[in-house]
Amino acid sequence: MTGAVTEAKLWYWQRVSAMALALFVLVHLATMIYAVQGGLSAAEILGRTRGSWLFGAFYSLFVITVGVHASIGLATIAEEWLGLDGRPARNLALAFALLLAVMGLRAVYGVVVG
């Protein structure tokens, strides 16, 4: 696969993940505003999220989308600012994406299953 084809695919996934993140962030903010305005405590919020697989699925997709979006951007930054070329930049970005995924999915697990 040529570099131009790979860059075009990364550009596409960066834009698709940005659109998905916009939706996720709006839903997240609306949920947080609803919870705060309703006067819910942290314990009450956790009580509502425990066992909610819909909540877990939503936030798991949110976490995965963040990993995809952030890692593509990080690979570009590593290439442009750090001077890393191709594979090292992608490996750094992949390691960062995996770290984000592990930490984020553990948080989702803790809130849903806890």
C-alpha positions as CSV (number, residue, x, y, z in Angstrom):
1,M,0.0,0.0,0.0
2,T,1.4,3.4,-0.9
3,G,1.9,6.2,1.6
4,A,-0.8,8.4,-0.1
5,V,-3.4,5.7,0.2
6,T,-2.6,5.1,3.8
7,E,-2.7,8.9,4.5
8,A,-6.1,9.1,2.8
9,K,-7.5,6.3,5.0
10,L,-6.1,8.0,8.1
11,W,-7.6,11.3,7.0
12,Y,-10.9,9.6,6.5
13,W,-10.9,7.8,9.9
14,Q,-9.8,11.1,11.6
15,R,-12.8,12.9,10.2
16,V,-15.3,10.0,10.9
17,S,-14.0,9.7,14.5
18,A,-14.3,13.5,14.9
19,M,-18.0,13.4,13.8
20,A,-18.7,10.5,16.2
21,L,-16.9,12.3,19.0
22,A,-19.1,15.4,18.5
23,L,-22.2,13.2,19.0
24,F,-20.7,11.4,22.0
25,V,-19.7,14.7,23.7
26,L,-23.1,16.3,23.1
27,V,-24.8,13.3,24.7
28,H,-22.3,13.2,27.5
29,L,-22.7,16.9,28.3
30,A,-26.5,16.6,28.2
31,T,-26.4,13.7,30.6
32,M,-24.1,15.5,33.0
33,I,-26.2,18.7,32.9
34,Y,-29.4,16.5,33.5
35,A,-27.7,14.8,36.5
36,V,-26.4,18.0,38.1
37,Q,-29.6,20.0,37.6
38,G,-31.5,17.0,39.0
39,G,-29.4,17.3,42.1
40,L,-28.1,13.8,41.9
41,S,-25.2,12.9,44.1
42,A,-22.2,10.8,43.0
43,A,-23.6,7.8,44.8
44,E,-27.0,8.2,43.1
45,I,-25.4,8.5,39.7
46,L,-23.4,5.3,40.3
47,G,-26.5,3.6,41.5
48,R,-28.2,4.4,38.2
49,T,-25.2,3.3,36.1
50,R,-24.5,0.0,37.8
51,G,-25.7,-2.8,35.6
52,S,-26.6,-0.5,32.8
53,W,-25.2,-2.2,29.7
54,L,-26.6,0.6,27.5
55,F,-24.5,3.1,29.5
56,G,-21.5,0.7,29.3
57,A,-21.9,0.2,25.5
58,F,-22.2,4.0,24.9
59,Y,-19.1,4.9,26.9
60,S,-17.1,1.9,25.6
61,L,-17.7,3.2,22.1
62,F,-16.8,6.7,23.3
63,V,-13.5,5.4,24.7
64,I,-12.6,3.5,21.5
65,T,-13.5,6.5,19.3
66,V,-11.2,8.7,21.5
67,G,-8.4,6.2,21.1
68,V,-8.8,6.1,17.3
69,H,-9.0,9.9,17.0
70,A,-6.3,10.8,19.4
71,S,-3.8,8.2,18.1
72,I,-4.1,9.4,14.5
73,G,-3.5,13.0,15.6
74,L,-0.6,11.9,17.8
75,A,1.1,10.0,15.0
76,T,0.9,13.2,12.9
77,I,2.4,15.3,15.7
78,A,5.2,12.7,16.3
79,E,6.1,12.9,12.6
80,E,5.9,16.7,12.3
81,W,7.3,17.8,15.7
82,L,9.5,14.9,16.8
83,G,10.8,14.0,13.4
84,L,9.8,10.4,13.8
85,D,9.3,8.7,10.5
86,G,6.4,6.4,9.5
87,R,6.6,3.2,11.6
88,P,8.0,4.7,14.9
89,A,5.4,7.4,14.9
90,R,2.6,4.8,14.2
91,N,4.0,2.5,17.0
92,L,4.0,5.4,19.5
93,A,0.5,6.3,18.5
94,L,-0.7,2.7,18.7
95,A,0.8,2.4,22.2
96,F,-0.9,5.6,23.3
97,A,-4.3,4.3,21.8
98,L,-3.9,1.0,23.7
99,L,-3.2,2.9,26.9
100,L,-6.2,5.1,26.5
101,A,-8.4,2.1,25.7
102,V,-7.2,0.1,28.7
103,M,-7.6,3.1,31.1
104,G,-11.0,4.2,29.6
105,L,-12.5,0.7,29.5
106,R,-11.4,0.0,33.0
107,A,-13.2,3.2,34.1
108,V,-16.3,2.1,32.2
109,Y,-16.1,-1.3,33.8
110,G,-15.8,0.2,37.3
111,V,-18.8,2.4,36.8
112,V,-21.0,-0.2,35.2
113,V,-19.9,-3.4,37.0
114,G,-17.9,-2.0,39.9
